[in-house]
């Protein structure tokens, strides 16, 4: 693997981790989730992070800074 692919893979992993956290802090905050599939909630949140991370990450960071309790 060349360095370019390694950097993009690391970037994707960081983006997904931040997106997963941000989706949990914004969309799924104060929600009770049920799933009949093994790992269903994880996959749903991961796909949401992949698709909506670009908006959820900044919103979650702003909420973290300005709306602490």
C-alpha positions, 0 to 999 in steps of 0.5 A, a space after each residue: 500500500 502506498 502512503 496516499 492510500 494509507 492517509 486516505 484510509 486513516 482519514 476515513 476511519 477518523 471521519 467515521 469515528 467522529 461522524 458516529 459520535 456526532 450522529 449519536 449526539 445530534 440525531 439519536 440524542 435521547 432516543 431509545 433504539 431497538 433492532 431485530 438484527 445483530 448489529 443493526 443499530 451500529 450499522 444504521 448509525 455508521 451509515 448515517 455517519 458516512 452520509 450525514 457526518 459532514 453536517 453532524 460533526 460541526 453541529 455536535 462540536 458547536 453543541 459541545 462548546 456552547 450548550 454544556 451542562 
